[in-house]
Amino acid sequence: MKYNNEIVDELICNLIGEEILPLINLIRNKKNVSEFKIAEQLNVTVNQVRNMLYRLLEHNLVSFQRKKDKRKGWYIYYWTLNKKKLKEALVDYKKKQLSDFKLRLEREQTSQFFFCPTGCMRMTMENAMEHDFKCQECGCLLKPLDNVRTIENIKQRIIDLEEELSTPVKVDRKPREVKKKTKKKVKKKVKKVKKVTKKKVKKKTTKKKTKKKVKKVKKVKTKIPKKKSKVKKLLKRVLSKKRK
């Protein structure tokens, strides 16, 4: 027999009520959950939470522990979903379903039914005779119902339930994702060889003194006429006068 969250939810809805499901989802995979935390997360009062938990407790579907708060002095209840009792309750629920289907099959096979064409109702032949084969809601004439397909569906449901009850309860577990072990790539530490860059020695560019080619100027000897000095002239004059 399969046992999973969907089947548990169906069981809870049928046994207690759909309004309990948020609480079940909250404590499903946890242990010893404080009723105050449940009330806080569901956004309801503590009394409402206790009411739901007590309804579950009537079917032994939850267990609790009581601890005294040292500061405040009152007792706090911690709740856990009783999975073992849930499995037992599931088996009992399936057995009841099987019993109900067998009774219904017998009724379908031994009775004649009539139905309203508009889909208002279905009734046995005895009830149809009491109402002159007319629908109580719309007044349409009732027609005989061919329930062969209904009988076949019930038989198949009985077979399925018997098969489920013949096998032990198995918990459907989601297959764990197997993480592939990836070999860690060992990064070889490559020693960075520092490139020794030779510093370019800037050669001092000394400007070569360019010797200017000096053109040799040829000295032109100019013959300067010699001027006779005045003294000589005077001497000549004096001498000439004496001779006379």
ZIZI-V162907 format. One record per residue. N is the residue number from 1. OMEGA is omega in radians with two decimals (none if undefined). D_CENTER is the distance of its C-alpha to the mean C-alpha in Angstrom with 1 decimal. Layout:
N&OMEGA&D_CENTER + N&OMEGA&D_CENTER
//
This chain:
1&3.14&32.0 + 2&3.11&28.2 + 3&3.11&26.3 + 4&-3.06&22.8 + 5&-3.13&20.8 + 6&3.14&22.1 + 7&3.11&25.7 + 8&3.12&25.5 + 9&3.10&24.4 + 10&3.12&27.3 + 11&-3.13&29.6 + 12&-3.14&28.7 + 13&-3.11&29.2 + 14&-3.11&32.6 + 15&-2.98&33.9 + 16&-3.12&32.9 + 17&-3.08&31.0 + 18&-3.09&27.7 + 19&-3.14&27.5 + 20&-3.02&26.8 + 21&3.11&23.4 + 22&3.11&21.3 + 23&3.12&23.2 + 24&-3.14&22.7 + 25&-3.12&18.9 + 26&-3.07&19.1 + 27&-3.01&21.5 + 28&-3.07&20.6 + 29&-3.13&19.4 + 30&3.10&21.1 + 31&3.05&24.7 + 32&3.13&27.1 + 33&-3.12&25.2 + 34&3.13&27.5 + 35&3.10&28.6 + 36&3.09&28.4 + 37&3.10&24.6 + 38&3.13&24.2 + 39&-3.13&26.3 + 40&-3.09&24.4 + 41&3.10&21.0 + 42&3.13&22.5 + 43&3.08&24.6 + 44&3.14&27.8 + 45&3.12&31.0 + 46&3.13&31.6 + 47&3.09&34.4 + 48&3.11&32.2 + 49&3.14&29.9 + 50&3.12&33.0 + 51&3.12&34.3 + 52&-3.12&31.3 + 53&3.12&31.3 + 54&3.09&35.1 + 55&3.05&34.7 + 56&-3.11&32.4 + 57&3.10&34.9 + 58&3.11&37.7 + 59&-3.13&36.2 + 60&-3.11&35.4 + 61&3.07&31.6 + 62&3.04&30.8 + 63&-3.08&32.5 + 64&3.01&32.9 + 65&-3.12&34.2 + 66&3.12&36.3 + 67&-3.12&36.4 + 68&3.08&38.5 + 69&-3.07&37.2 + 70&-3.10&39.6 + 71&-3.03&39.4 + 72&3.07&39.6 + 73&3.12&41.6 + 74&-3.10&40.0 + 75&3.08&38.2 + 76&-3.12&34.4 + 77&3.12&33.1 + 78&-2.97&30.1 + 79&3.12&28.8 + 80&3.10&27.3 + 81&-3.11&26.7 + 82&-3.04&29.6 + 83&3.11&28.1 + 84&3.12&31.6 + 85&3.09&33.1 + 86&3.11&30.4 + 87&3.11&31.3 + 88&3.12&35.0 + 89&3.12&34.4 + 90&3.11&32.6 + 91&3.12&35.7 + 92&3.14&38.0 + 93&3.12&36.1 + 94&3.11&36.4 + 95&3.12&40.0 + 96&3.08&40.7 + 97&3.14&39.0 + 98&3.13&41.3 + 99&3.14&44.3 + 100&-3.14&43.6 + 101&3.12&43.2 + 102&3.08&46.5 + 103&3.14&48.3 + 104&3.12&46.9 + 105&3.13&47.9 + 106&-3.13&51.4 + 107&-3.14&51.6 + 108&-3.10&50.5 + 109&-3.04&53.0 + 110&-3.08&56.0 + 111&3.04&55.6 + 112&-3.08&56.1 + 113&3.06&53.6 + 114&-3.09&54.0 + 115&3.10&51.4 + 116&-3.12&51.4 + 117&3.14&50.8 + 118&3.09&48.6 + 119&-3.13&46.4 + 120&-3.03&47.5 + 121&3.04&48.4 + 122&-3.12&49.6 + 123&3.12&52.5 + 124&-3.12&54.9 + 125&-3.14&58.3 + 126&3.13&60.0 + 127&3.13&58.0 + 128&3.12&58.5 + 129&3.13&62.3 + 130&-3.10&62.3 + 131&3.10&60.8 + 132&3.10&63.0 + 133&3.08&60.0 + 134&3.13&58.5 + 135&-3.13&55.0 + 136&-3.06&55.1 + 137&-3.08&52.6 + 138&3.11&53.6 + 139&3.13&57.0 + 140&3.11&56.2 + 141&-3.12&58.1 + 142&-3.14&56.1 + 143&3.11&55.7 + 144&-3.08&55.6 + 145&3.03&52.2 + 146&-3.04&51.6 + 147&-3.14&49.2 + 148&-3.13&49.3 + 149&3.10&45.7 + 150&3.13&44.7 + 151&3.14&46.7 + 152&3.12&45.0 + 153&3.13&41.5 + 154&3.12&42.6 + 155&3.14&44.1 + 156&3.11&40.9 + 157&3.10&38.9 + 158&3.12&41.4 + 159&-3.13&41.2 + 160&-3.13&37.4 + 161&3.11&37.7 + 162&3.09&40.5 + 163&3.13&38.4 + 164&-3.10&35.5 + 165&-3.14&37.9 + 166&3.14&39.7 + 167&3.12&36.7 + 168&-3.13&35.1 + 169&3.13&31.8 + 170&3.13&29.0 + 171&3.07&25.5 + 172&3.11&23.0 + 173&3.11&20.5 + 174&3.14&17.5 + 175&3.13&18.4 + 176&3.11&16.9 + 177&-3.13&15.6 + 178&-3.14&18.5 + 179&3.12&17.7 + 180&3.12&20.6 + 181&3.13&22.6 + 182&3.14&23.1 + 183&-3.14&26.4 + 184&3.12&26.1 + 185&-3.14&28.2 + 186&-3.14&30.9 + 187&3.12&31.6 + 188&3.14&35.4 + 189&3.14&36.4 + 190&3.13&38.8 + 191&-3.14&41.4 + 192&3.13&41.8 + 193&-3.14&45.5 + 194&3.13&46.6 + 195&3.13&48.9 + 196&-3.12&52.2 + 197&3.13&53.2 + 198&3.14&56.9 + 199&3.13&57.7 + 200&3.14&59.8 + 201&-3.13&63.0 + 202&3.11&64.2 + 203&3.13&67.9 + 204&-3.13&70.0 + 205&3.12&71.5 + 206&-3.11&75.0 + 207&3.12&76.8 + 208&3.13&79.8 + 209&-3.14&82.8 + 210&3.14&84.3 + 211&3.13&88.0 + 212&3.11&89.4 + 213&-3.12&92.2 + 214&3.13&95.2 + 215&3.12&97.7 + 216&-3.14&101.0 + 217&3.14&103.3 + 218&-3.13&106.8 + 219&3.12&109.2 + 220&-3.12&111.9 + 221&3.12&115.1 + 222&-3.12&116.9 + 223&-3.13&120.5 + 224&3.14&121.2 + 225&-3.08&124.8 + 226&3.12&126.3 + 227&3.09&127.7 + 228&-3.10&131.1 + 229&-3.12&131.0 + 230&-3.09&133.1 + 231&-3.14&134.9 + 232&-3.14&136.2 + 233&-3.12&137.4 + 234&3.14&139.2 + 235&-3.13&140.9 + 236&-3.12&142.1 + 237&-3.10&143.6 + 238&-3.12&145.3 + 239&-3.13&146.8 + 240&-3.14&148.0 + 241&-3.14&149.8 + 242&-3.10&151.6 + 243&-3.13&152.9 + 244&none&154.4
//
